[in-house]
């Protein structure tokens, strides 16, 4: 992500809310340790009121911490046929 290309409000959000972003990243790290479902965390991030660029950044971070599920690794009832 190119920080300079973000609009001013989004840049300010990243700067002024770095504690909030760090808290979300900590939550993601703890979720991996406790084997939480990354899909529910992604849903929570997506439905939050955070700016889109922040959501994108957190979702990318989430999938860098968790292995992205493959169709074969999902329970049969969640697989795409």
C-alpha positions as CSV (number, residue, x, y, z in Angstrom):
1,X,0.0,0.0,0.0
2,X,1.3,3.4,-1.0
3,X,0.6,5.6,2.0
4,X,1.1,8.8,-0.1
5,X,-1.8,7.8,-2.4
6,X,-4.3,7.5,0.4
7,X,-6.7,10.4,0.9
8,X,-5.9,12.8,3.8
9,X,-8.6,11.5,6.1
10,X,-7.3,7.9,5.7
11,X,-3.7,9.0,6.3
12,X,-4.8,10.8,9.4
13,X,-6.7,7.8,10.6
14,X,-3.5,5.6,10.3
15,X,-1.5,8.3,12.1
16,X,-4.0,9.2,14.9
17,X,-5.3,5.7,15.5
18,X,-2.2,3.7,15.5
19,X,-3.0,2.3,18.9
20,X,-6.4,1.0,17.7
21,X,-4.7,-0.6,14.7
22,X,-2.0,-2.2,16.9
23,X,-4.8,-3.5,19.2
24,X,-6.4,-5.2,16.2
25,X,-3.1,-6.7,15.1
26,X,-2.6,-8.0,18.7
27,X,-6.1,-9.5,18.6
28,X,-5.2,-11.3,15.3
29,X,-1.9,-12.6,16.8
30,X,-3.8,-13.9,19.9
31,X,-6.5,-15.4,17.7
32,X,-3.8,-17.5,16.0
33,X,-2.5,-18.7,19.3
34,X,-5.9,-19.6,20.5
35,X,-6.9,-21.2,17.1
36,X,-9.8,-18.9,16.5
37,X,-11.5,-18.8,13.2
38,X,-9.8,-16.3,10.9
39,X,-12.9,-16.0,8.7
40,X,-14.9,-14.6,11.6
41,X,-12.2,-12.1,12.3
42,X,-12.1,-11.1,8.7
43,X,-15.9,-10.6,8.8
44,X,-15.6,-8.5,12.0
45,X,-13.0,-6.3,10.3
46,X,-15.0,-6.0,7.1
47,X,-18.2,-4.9,9.0
48,X,-16.4,-2.4,11.2
49,X,-16.5,1.3,10.7
50,X,-12.8,1.6,9.9
51,X,-11.8,3.3,6.6
52,X,-11.5,0.8,3.7
53,X,-7.7,1.2,3.4
54,X,-7.4,0.3,7.1
55,X,-9.7,-2.7,6.7
56,X,-7.6,-3.9,3.6
57,X,-4.4,-3.5,5.6
58,X,-5.8,-5.5,8.6
59,X,-7.2,-8.2,6.4
60,X,-3.9,-8.6,4.6
61,X,-2.2,-8.8,8.0
62,X,-4.7,-11.4,9.1
63,X,-3.9,-13.6,6.1
64,X,-0.2,-13.1,6.6
65,X,-0.5,-14.5,10.2
66,X,-3.0,-17.3,9.4
67,X,-2.6,-19.7,6.5
68,X,-5.3,-19.0,4.0
69,X,-7.7,-21.9,3.9
70,X,-7.9,-24.0,0.8
71,X,-11.0,-25.7,-0.3
72,X,-9.6,-29.1,0.8
73,X,-8.8,-27.8,4.3
74,X,-12.3,-26.6,5.0
75,X,-15.0,-28.8,6.6
76,X,-17.0,-30.5,3.9
77,X,-20.1,-28.3,4.6
78,X,-18.1,-25.1,3.8
79,X,-16.4,-26.4,0.6
80,X,-17.2,-25.0,-2.8
81,X,-18.3,-27.8,-5.1
